[in-house]
Amino acid sequence: MQKPLLAAHMARHEDTQASLAKALGLSLSRLNAKLNGARGATFNQSEIAQIIQRYDLPHEDACEIFFNTKEDKTP
């Protein structure tokens, strides 16, 4: 998952992790686990669909965020 790209969309929509967690019906700690991939936590299809709709994500961004379709060029 590309957390920085999701965070950028959240910021554009003036959203916080707390407000996103509430919208998804998750606790803040569970959302953080999913954002960080802690203990194998991942977003399910329903959550991904809700996030795509909430931020009106273009297909390319959604794929990059959730499915790592672009290479990470970080050194």
PAZA-246454 format. One record per residue (C-alpha): residue in one letter; z, y, x; residue number from 0. Coordinates in pm, 1 decimal, padded with zeros to 6 digits. Layout:
+--------+----------+----------+----------+-----+
| residu |        w |        v |        u | num |
+--------+----------+----------+----------+-----+
|      A |        Z |        Y |        X | NUM |
...
+--------+----------+----------+----------+-----+
END
This chain:
+--------+----------+----------+----------+-----+
| residu |        w |        v |        u | num |
+--------+----------+----------+----------+-----+
|      M |  00000.0 |  00000.0 |  00000.0 |   0 |
|      Q | -00080.4 |  00351.6 |  00117.4 |   1 |
|      K |  00242.1 |  00534.0 |  00032.6 |   2 |
|      P |  00130.9 |  00872.9 |  00179.3 |   3 |
|      L | -00173.2 |  00888.3 | -00048.1 |   4 |
|      L |  00034.8 |  00804.8 | -00355.0 |   5 |
|      A |  00291.0 |  01065.2 | -00246.6 |   6 |
|      A |  00011.1 |  01323.8 | -00221.8 |   7 |
|      H | -00097.1 |  01254.0 | -00579.8 |   8 |
|      M |  00264.2 |  01270.9 | -00693.5 |   9 |
|      A |  00305.1 |  01609.4 | -00525.6 |  10 |
|      R | -00014.6 |  01743.2 | -00683.7 |  11 |
|      H |  00130.0 |  01655.6 | -01021.9 |  12 |
|      E |  00473.1 |  01793.9 | -00929.6 |  13 |
|      D |  00619.9 |  01449.1 | -00983.4 |  14 |
|      T |  00922.9 |  01298.5 | -00813.3 |  15 |
|      Q |  01018.4 |  00941.2 | -00740.7 |  16 |
|      A |  01286.4 |  00973.2 | -01008.5 |  17 |
|      S |  01040.6 |  01090.7 | -01273.3 |  18 |
|      L |  00786.1 |  00823.2 | -01178.9 |  19 |
|      A |  01055.0 |  00554.5 | -01189.5 |  20 |
|      K |  01157.6 |  00670.0 | -01537.1 |  21 |
|      A |  00795.5 |  00673.6 | -01657.3 |  22 |
|      L |  00746.4 |  00317.4 | -01531.1 |  23 |
|      G |  01075.9 |  00197.9 | -01674.7 |  24 |
|      L |  01213.5 |  00117.9 | -01329.3 |  25 |
|      S |  01532.6 |  00211.3 | -01154.5 |  26 |
|      L |  01490.2 |  00451.1 | -00866.0 |  27 |
|      S |  01601.4 |  00182.5 | -00620.5 |  28 |
|      R |  01343.5 | -00064.2 | -00758.5 |  29 |
|      L |  01066.3 |  00196.2 | -00732.1 |  30 |
|      N |  01169.6 |  00267.7 | -00372.8 |  31 |
|      A |  01156.5 | -00104.4 | -00294.7 |  32 |
|      K |  00803.5 | -00122.0 | -00434.8 |  33 |
|      L |  00693.5 |  00190.8 | -00247.3 |  34 |
|      N |  00826.9 |  00049.4 |  00078.9 |  35 |
|      G |  00733.8 | -00314.3 |  00019.6 |  36 |
|      A |  01099.0 | -00408.7 |  00069.4 |  37 |
|      R |  01183.0 | -00772.0 |  00012.8 |  38 |
|      G |  00824.5 | -00839.0 | -00095.4 |  39 |
|      A |  00841.6 | -00593.3 | -00386.8 |  40 |
|      T |  00500.2 | -00489.7 | -00517.4 |  41 |
|      F |  00365.1 | -00305.7 | -00818.0 |  42 |
|      N |  00240.5 | -00528.5 | -01098.3 |  43 |
|      Q | -00087.1 | -00470.6 | -01285.3 |  44 |
|      S |  00077.9 | -00281.8 | -01568.2 |  45 |
|      E |  00258.0 | -00046.3 | -01329.6 |  46 |
|      I | -00060.6 |  00014.8 | -01131.1 |  47 |
|      A | -00249.0 |  00092.8 | -01453.8 |  48 |
|      Q |  00023.8 |  00337.1 | -01561.3 |  49 |
|      I |  00015.6 |  00513.7 | -01224.0 |  50 |
|      I | -00365.1 |  00536.3 | -01231.4 |  51 |
|      Q | -00350.4 |  00690.9 | -01578.6 |  52 |
|      R | -00055.3 |  00920.7 | -01498.1 |  53 |
|      Y | -00233.3 |  01077.4 | -01199.6 |  54 |
|      D | -00590.6 |  01030.6 | -01325.3 |  55 |
|      L | -00667.8 |  00851.8 | -00998.4 |  56 |
|      P | -01029.3 |  00808.9 | -00897.8 |  57 |
|      H | -01126.9 |  00443.7 | -00849.2 |  58 |
|      E | -01159.1 |  00485.3 | -00472.2 |  59 |
|      D | -00810.2 |  00636.5 | -00438.4 |  60 |
|      A | -00654.5 |  00370.0 | -00661.1 |  61 |
|      C | -00810.1 |  00093.8 | -00451.3 |  62 |
|      E | -00705.3 |  00260.7 | -00128.4 |  63 |
|      I | -00347.2 |  00311.8 | -00246.6 |  64 |
|      F | -00283.2 | -00029.7 | -00393.6 |  65 |
|      F | -00529.4 | -00263.0 | -00224.0 |  66 |
|      N | -00568.8 | -00118.4 |  00127.6 |  67 |
|      T | -00947.0 | -00107.9 |  00106.9 |  68 |
|      K | -00974.9 |  00141.4 |  00393.0 |  69 |
|      E | -00859.7 |  00079.9 |  00745.2 |  70 |
|      D | -00547.7 |  00258.7 |  00858.4 |  71 |
|      K | -00658.9 |  00478.0 |  01146.2 |  72 |
|      T | -00305.5 |  00562.2 |  01257.2 |  73 |
|      P | -00267.1 |  00500.5 |  01631.4 |  74 |
+--------+----------+----------+----------+-----+
END
